[in-house]
């Protein structure tokens, strides 16, 4: 998939969940044991027991996401591996011999092994996020196998598929998000996208030494797996990421709270991609994560790092968030809105007078042509005009019309997508003004 996505699962509209040393809003999760340096220490450890007062829709959404994690091996082997082997079996004997001589069958069988390796990683992620619900998924554990059978039997009795195809695609995308945010291989893409944002933020507060920036509060909506918010905190700022997708929330909890050493995990995020491949090693290559250890963050004793779960508008429209933030940094986020004016007005609400908004991204409106959704799609020029209508003032010298960037790309693929994103820096006036 070439589209960027801060996935929005139906029903995943949690109210704010404070995740860190500070938070506002209702506390919807039980505190887990603090991660080193108190990093993001509030994601629920129990999918079924950690959240209270959750609606049936939210519970179902969590169950659907967990189903995708648990169904990964069966789904991928059937749809991606066995189907291809079956296609080769259907060839004439002469063609089978030719294909076999190329090593194609061996490549597919190697891919099968790596899918199983990915599944071990995914099960560990799922177990770490729902430790009270899922038995330890050790090799050949009868307890786990019985639990898994019961889980999918219950879904079948409820008239649900084992997992939805679009959820499986989101899981594949999540594996590529790990590459983008938490691998050495993803550094080039992070430098393209996060680099300009971090530079603009540093320039905004250049007179404040890093060790004294803990009082500067930076909000990162659509934080994904949390790397941008983490990198901001590494520069001395107190940062808070906000994320809506359960796929992203469970994955960020895992990488931020459970990592013990660098390169702790090996994943194979491109094993599902059989098109536009130069050589088998490209498709089967391993990627290790994380490239840095979250608990080794500099300035951790002086700056707060936290994550909140829930819809950006619902969480940050609260009165206690009013004029609380010195900066808002958005990356590939604004086009996830059905009505971007709601995003802009929420940002205005949370920003202090004089606060800065730094943005980079394309305008791939996520609800464009989605049946049953009310969505308004603006051109870039219309969007720029909207920003002024809300009351923001432009920093003209920090506006770039075209910034070539990629998103969760496979650097070794024959097919590369590039967005001509735009970057802008705008400010909420220091004097009170009325939104137009």
ABEGO torsion letter per residue (X at the ends): XABBBBBBBBGABBBBBBBEABBBEBBABBBBBBBBGGBGAABBABAAAABBGBBAAAAAAAAAAAAAAAAAAAAAAAAAAAAAAAAAAABBAAAAAAAAAAGAAAAAAAAAAAAAAAAAAAAAAAAAAAAAABBBBBBGBAAAAAAAAAAAAAAAAAGBBABBAAAAAAAAAAAAAAAAAABAAAAAAAAAAAAAAAAAAAAAAAABBAAAAAABBBBBBGAEAGAAAAAAAAAGBBBBBBBABAAAAAAAAAAAAABABBGABBBBAAAABABGBABAAAAABBBBOBABBAAABBGAAABBBBBBBEBAAAAAABAAABGABABBBBBGAAAABABAAAAAAAAAAABBBGBBBBBBEBBBBAABGBBGBBBBBBBAAAAAAAAAAAGBBBBAAABBABBBBBBGBBAABABBBBBBBBBBBBBBBABBBBBX
